[in-house]
Amino acid sequence: MTINIYITGVGGQGIGMLSEALIRAADHAGLTVKGVDTHGLAQRGGIVVSHLRIGEHVNSPLIPVGQADIAVALERHEALRALNGSLKEGGTLVWYDTVWQPLEVRVGAAPEVAAETIAQECSRRKVHNERVRVDDLPDTRMQNIALLATICKRELIPGVKRQHYEAAMSDLMDGKMLEKNNILFAKLIGTER
Amino acid sequence: MKQLGTVLLSEQPFSEIVIGNTAVVRAMIETGTRVVTSYPGSPTPEIAEAIKSIPHDQRPFYFEFSTNEKVATEVAYGASINGHLSCVFFKSVGLNVAADTFVQLGHMNLIGGMVIIWGDDPGAHSSQNEQDNRHFALLSYTPVLEPATPAEVYSFYKEAARISVEKGMPVVLRLTTHVCHQKEKVTFGGWKPQPWDKTPRFDPQNGPYVPITTEVFPMKRRALKRLTELSTAFDASSLNRSEDHKNRDRGIITFGTTYLSLMDVLQDAAKKPDILKLGTIHPLPTGLIQAFLESHREVKILEELDAIIEPQVKALAYDKGLKTRIGGKRDPEEWIGEYTPDKVYGILRSEWPDMLPEQAARPTEQPYAPKRPAQMCPGCGHRSAFYAIKKALAATDIKVGDIGCHSLGFLPPYKMNELLMCMGASVPMGSGLSLFQTERKVVAFLGDSTFFHAGLPGIINAIFNKHRVTLILMENGTTAMTGHQDHPAVGKNFNEITDAIPVRQVLEGLGVKHIFEVDAYQQGKLIELVKQAVEIPEFSVVIAKHPCMLKYMREQRRKPDFKEKQVMVPPELCNGVHECVEKFACPTFTRLPNGKVTVNTDLCIGDGSCMQTCPSKAIKPKA
């Protein structure tokens, strides 16, 4: 069985780290995994997308349009875009509810997307809506870890367990940064909801 | 934490999750590549990042970022004819810059060997076109290997180096964006550091190295002979392989990431065609292809971008009198865009409608997700400069862009680049636009890395031929767009401290009479200077300077005494004018449902360049 995970957000939100942690966690769990980050011109401010594909029969790192089983979004507008363009019927949308207004919203050409719109569209499309929001995050740059913890806690990737996510984080971080993220990760898995 | 540099230098065999750009660095190490050069550009700059992860004193080869791709190619060439295995890598359009030298390499006897890595960009993800550089292989008589995965990047580089050293000829490793950035677990072999023989082995007897008059034809003859020999050798190369599905009716010839897309799409096929997956894409393994054609009734050439293999295969079939039906590109759309699984599905459906099942339609009625184009970072000096310069110019004045982060100035609300071509083209295009007229002032933008890359000849031309253009040099102290590589004005190169070559000093040395300089945050002064400069009836320069704030903030955040700064908009002061959010348009500013504006605390860096833009003076430093 193939599991396609589509990860998206705005440049600067830590999508690279999140996707690297997921690919390494899957590898630590003994799964075969392939991925690719797609980013265009922007260092920051544009849309960043990472594709992750788990399974023995994966060839291309690119998920076909509309074939994502899980979409992970670090921002509300990007959550809707992923839901519209990438997610399967019956899939799971895991998203962090923060807003970085896109240009069209800031210049007044389009309204800001509401969390309620996403909830309605999820129910219409039979998508499991997993909205994440942690009010006491020590640092907003740890929103990606909040999503990682949710993916772990809800066991969204079959076979990938807590120790695999923790091993992945240890591959990618050290010192104070690892310590802070480990504390947050443990707290969110233990106490969230 | 895994240290990439340590992993890459491992003497024991190991497996690691890497992108293609990282895998190739291990191959450089294992093959004893001694000199590597580049000019940064997507999709290949991560090769240099992997190289940088190895401390300078432990790096088993020399690396430099040269001033442009042509220079980088020449440095690598010089090293090769001195006996060192060398490598140069660059972005797709980088080959255009390097072309003058590149097209000669195939004629030469490269005693050390030389691998050229192309980072082609099907889909134009980060380039101004999606040019198919395989055309250059044909015109320069250079062999090309094309991997599909990071594991193949590693093994194909080793094979490219082996062929290059053995034959003394250049070999291209053609990567594409989604090979460069594709991630998977790769198994690497062991490596024993070899003593580094630094003896200069250049000898004109190995040449000729002077390709003029009578020497040209023998050199060309040798290049063609090598290609013919390789074509035969490639028939037996393990880089080419076929997948036999016992289908004598249908076969597909393909290569690169298109092969991966094909394999995914065929999982749903009623009856799978046989596949010939090529790794050596120039010269073609004609014996192998002939045998594949002979054993199939129909063969589809599945080839991303241009039809280059297709006419060669058709010519081969004609010459050999084969009756196989050969399906090539059916539609101009098949020349366009990346061959993703979705694209390959569509192409195969049109070639063989019975082979793949129909796909369910996607929902069409969906809530609208507002567009999010790429944009300049919070605090970017370019934003401040564009916002101000727009006020200094008339709507009819001509604004010429160049390559770099400041290219994004073409986007609304600034719309400050009305044309753009390639690196260094702004001043010369502006010169042409300035001829016969003075009523529409011409300003040309240029970044500081591009100034050295290809900007100088156009600037010198403007001085030499007395063109009335105002150059606005957007100096941010780095090569920002490709990941903050140092350039000649910085004072350090990839390896060490070096003498800086300040842009202003260069311009003065060239005899530019009118040079103005201002911090890009000083909008009032910048407006005045640009107004003044465009009235001067000859070449003038305004240097709008501000360090890249993305780089600056990353450096600041690493300091122990770093204190976060931000601005705020007290609601009682905001009159809803929206200058900050609509015209200045820093992404930090957020529109509230009540018409007022607030600051996104995830984004604001407290640079304060916005404060001067608010007519209500409502933007204040946060206490």
Interface residues (C-beta under 8 A of the other chain):
Chain A: V10 G11 G12 I23 R24 D27 T32 V33 K34 G35 V36 D37 T38 H39 G40 L41 A42 Q43 R44 G45 G46 I47 H57 V58 N59 S60 P61 L62 P64 V65 G66 H77 E78 L80 R81 N84 T98 V99 W100 Q101 P102 L103 E104 V105 R106 V107 G108 A109 A110 P111 E112 V113 T117 E121 R125 T140 S170 D171 L172 M173 D174 L178
Chain B: M1 K2 I17 H125 S126 H178 H181 Q182 K183 E184 K185 T257 Y259 L260 S261 M263 D264 Q267 T340 P341 D342 Y345 R362 P363 Q366 P367 Y368 A369 P370 K371 R372 P373 A374 Q375 M376 C377 C405 S407 L408 L411 P412 P413 A480 M481 G483 L550 H578 V581 E582 A585 P587 F589 T590 R591 P593 N600 T601 D602 L603
